[in-house]
Amino acid sequence: MKTAFGLIIGAAMVVSTTVAALDYKMVPGAGGVPLNTVEAGDKTKPAILLVHGFAQSHMSFKKQLESADLTRDYHLVAFDLRGHSNSGKPWKPEDYKDSKIWADDVAAVMDATGLQKAVVVGWSYGGFVMANFIEHYGTSRVLGLNLAGSAGGMVIPPFPTPPPGADPAIAKQRAATAKLQVSGNIEENIVGARGGIAFLTAGPGDETWQGISRAGGLLLLPYVRAALAGRSLDNTKVLPMIASLPVLVTYGSADGVIGPQQLDALKKSLKNAKYSVYDGVGHSTFYEAGERFNKELAEFAKSVQK
């Protein structure tokens, strides 16, 4: 069926747009937490699982879920991480801290959507989540891993955000934005969400993208952010587990979240991985250069089918 979506942020409204057929359902994740899940494309075709970044949603992958080419040849699945967007937001901090919880959420989504095996895209924080999945479930259900703007915490040392060499004003702005986003004042949350999306792309996105991204920031509630701040992101023990796995690393040269140091560290550790650098593109390669990203993702997915 056809679906339409609209987003209201403050008094601003993003105009509803008719999109391709998307099949939504709630899936019980770890501890029964409801996970908002969406499927697109032919469910008999090979699977691609899309895992979004921090304070965002499944709609970050709008250009993939609505791609005529990808949905013709693949079964696409995406979901909102726990605490994010339309998924459940547990109150207790312990519902976010253990890596097994996040791994179990991914397994639950795969089981509920019939994904025995899949090529997985882990964008930013999504790379950390997939590292959690591989830590606890191994690689038998992962045909290939596309790390997009992410090292998944699998390389050391822990690199700062923004990366070394970034404009000091950016670091200052990011700290101020983070403070606003954990405030109990919704007006400050709105300002923080507006500032937070500036780090996602090399340049301003279109109105629809900005609306989706701001909504993602607002729907990650302050108490959830506080709980996530205490979660360990050290996944170095997972690196040897993916050494023999097909890996595609997609990276924007203007990424303001991770820097070339992380890319270099990955290259030293994952010598057999493929690396695709997008000149002048920021943290969201799949949006900023959607056509190229979709083509490379399709080629990668085709190359690893068994």
Buried (B, 14 or more C-beta within 10 A) or exposed (E): EEBEBEBEBEEEEBEEEEBBEBBEEBBEBBBEBBBBBBBBBEBEBBBBBBBBBBBBBBBBBBBBBBBEEBBEBBBBBBBBBBBBBBBBBBEEBEBBBBBBBBBBBBBBBBEBBEBEBBBBBBBBBBBBBBBBBBBBBEBEBBBBBBBBBBBBBBBEEEBEBBBEEBEEEBBEBBEEBBEBBBEEEEEBBBBBBBBBBBBBBBEEBEEBBBBBBBBBBBBBBBBBBEBBEEBEBEBBEBBEBBEEBBBBBBBBEBBBBBBBBBBEBBBEBBEEBBBBBBEEBBBBBBBBBBEBBBBBBBEBBEEBEE
